[in-house]
Amino acid sequence: MPFINTGELFEIFGVKIHIGVNIFALLMLGVFILSIFAFISAIKNKNVLGIIFGFLATVSFGFFSLATILTYGYPILHH
C-alpha cells in the first residue's frame, strides 16, 4: 500500500492515474537523483562511456520513478 493515496485523478490512454508513493518509488527516485550527479560528473570529466551510461540511467530511472508514483507501481489496465 502506498504511503500517500489521492485516489483516481484522471485517465490517460486507458491507464488510471493515481498519486501513490511507496518505498519502491522513493528508492527509484533516490537512484534517479544520484544518476543526475553521475551524469554531470561524467560531463565535467569528458568521460564518453560515463556520459552514455549516466544519460541512460537518468532517463530510465527518472521515467520509471515517475511512472511508479503516478500508478502505484503498476498500471491499472482492467475495466
N, C-alpha and C positions, 0 to 999 in steps of 0.2 A: 504494500500500500504506500502511496506517496505521502510525503510529509505535508505538502501543500496541495489542496484539491479545490479547484474552482468550478468543477462541473463542466458541462459541454459549453464551449464558447461559440464555435461555428464549424462549418464543414467545407473541406476543400477536396474536390475530386473524389468524393465518397469516403474520405478519411475525416472522422470527427476529431476536432482539435480541442484538447483539454490542456490546462496548465497543471502539471504534476511533477514535483521534484522529489526524486528518490535518491538513494545513496549511489546508485549506478550513474545517474545523471551528474551528480556532484563530482564523482571520480573522473568521468569523461571531461567535465568542464575544467578540472584541475590539469589534466593532461593537455587539453587544448591551450590553456594559458602557458604551461611550460613549453609547449611546442612553438608558441609565438616567440618566446625568448630564445629558443634554439635557432629558429629561423633568422631572427635578427642577428644573432651572434655569427651564424654562418655567412650572412651577407657581409658583415664587417670584416670577417677573416678571408673573404673571397674563396670560400670552400664550395666548389660546384656541387659535389655529391651531397654535402650538408644542406645546401640550398634546396636541392631537389627533394630530399627526404623531409626536410623541415616544412617545405611548402605542402607536400602531400599529407604529412601528419596534421598540419594546421587545418587544412581543408577538410580532411576526413573526420578528425575528432571534433572540429567545430560543427560540422553538419550533423553528426550523429548525437552530439550532446544537445543541440537544439531540438533535434527530432525526438530525442528521448524525453526532454522536458515537455514538449508540446503534445506528445501522445502517450504519456505514462510509460514509455519504454516499449510499447508495442502498439501498432495501429489497430484500431477497432474497425474492421472491414465488414463484419456481418451486419445484416439488416434486421 
